[in-house]
Amino acid sequence: MFYRAFWTLFVSSWCFYAQGQARFFQPADSLNKARLIGTSIGIGSVWTTSMIGLSQVWYADFPKSKFHTFNDSKEWMQMDKMGHVFAAYHLSKQTSSLYRWSGMSKKNAAWIGAGVGWGYQLSFEFLDGTNAAWGFSWSDIAANTVGSGLFLAQEHWATEQLIQLKFSYSPSPYASIRPEVLGSSFSERLLKDYNGQTYWLSASPGVLFPKSRIPKWIAVAVGYSVDAKLVGTTDFFQTANGLQTFDATREIVFSLDIDVNQLGIRKPWIKKLLSPFNTIKVPFPALIVRGNGIEGKWLYF
């Protein structure tokens, strides 16, 4: 259920256009109390209202139970755990960025960002813990810790986020076979159909090795996905009429990417406009390695 965390990836809605757009997008030189208060209130409001909304809308459809744990670590070939890692990383990153915009020091903003990213995800686990359909998942907590920890470690021991987590999606043919599980609409399939999702580690060799002549904006990416995964608990599925059988397999994908942070763009508002590409993998040719061999694609989404 990682996709619920995407509710709070966008938390900035304050307008100080009287100071000019350019200054608005630039981090404050020193602690700006107005920005700090606005950021804190905004994040707190989104956190609170999203929890209340989900408890009344999403969780209301499922029976309640006593608080309990649930081991789902072996389901969906860990694709849902990759979603937790991804969401925790970007929640931590976005929150830290807002506090840096408020003029807070890099170190303090990083710790607060990681704490909010991890804590927000934890809130879902407590809701799951009293839900008869699921339960409090320690493997989800571990995945959330990896995501927030990856962000925090790089903020402390590197000058920038050298390794970035990205996401891509391309509709798979499997959702139509089990639409009640994998989604019946594009928006549902984007969140539920793990066969169409890929989670990436993206890094720029030119940044990792400054003395090289490789342009810093060129990145290499390694992705993880699955194929023919129609059931969470087993890797085999057969249609009701027995005409089709599916054996799920893991996929490792190798591709190129673009690090928009290294494009040399100076205008802050243009950087903000292109910032989604720090989250979404840019389509490129790719090599897909799976159990039965290697496949190449001229363009992989």
C-alpha positions, 0 to 999 in steps of 0.5 A: 500500500505504498502508493498512499504515501504519494499523497504528500509529495507536494506540500508547497503552496505559499506565495511570496510573489511580491518579492519576485518569482526568482527570489521566491524559489531561492532558499533563504540566506538565513532562517526565515521565520515566515517560511519556516512557520508556513512550511511546518504548518503546511506539512502538519496540515497535509499529514493530519488531513491525509491520515483523517481522510484515509481512515474515513475513506480507504480504511472504512471499507475494511473491518477493524481488528485488534492491533496485530503484525503481518508478515508480507515480506515475501509478497509481490517479489518485494515490489511493494517494498521498493515502493516504500523505499522510493516514497520514503526517500522522496518524502524525506528529500522534498521535506528537507528541501522545503526546510532548506528553502526556509533557511535552515542548515543542511544538517538540520533540514536533512534530519527533519526531512528524514524524520518526517519521511519515515514518520509519515510512512509509519502512520500508515503502519499503525492504521494497517495494524488495526485493519483485519485485511492487513497488519503492522508490517516490520518489513515495510518499516525496514523498507521505509528506513532504507529510503529515508536512510539513503537520503540522510546518508548522502546529505551527511557524507556527500555534497549532493544526492549522488544516487537518486531513486527514480520511477517509470511505468508502462502499461502491462498486458497482465492488468486486464487479466486480473483487473480487480487486483492490478487495476481497471483504469490507468490511474489504478494500474499505475499504482497497483500493476507491479508488472508495469512499474520499474524502480531505478537507481540512477547516478552520474559517472561524471559526478562520481568521478570528477576527473573523467571527461564524461558529461555530468548530466549523463547518468546510468540507471539500474532498474528492478521490476517483475514480469507476469506477477499476477498473485502476491503470494505465489509465482504461478497463476492459471486463468479460470478457464485453464487456457493461460498459465503464467510464471512470474520472474524478476527483471533487472534493467540497465539503461541511460538517464539524465541528471537534470541537476547537472544541466547547468540551469541557473534560473530557479523557476526552470529548475523547479519546472524540471524537478519531476525528472529527478523523480521520473526516469527519462525513457532510453534504450535498455537491456532487460535481464530476466531468468530466461535470457536478455531482451533489448528495447529501443525505448523503455519507459 
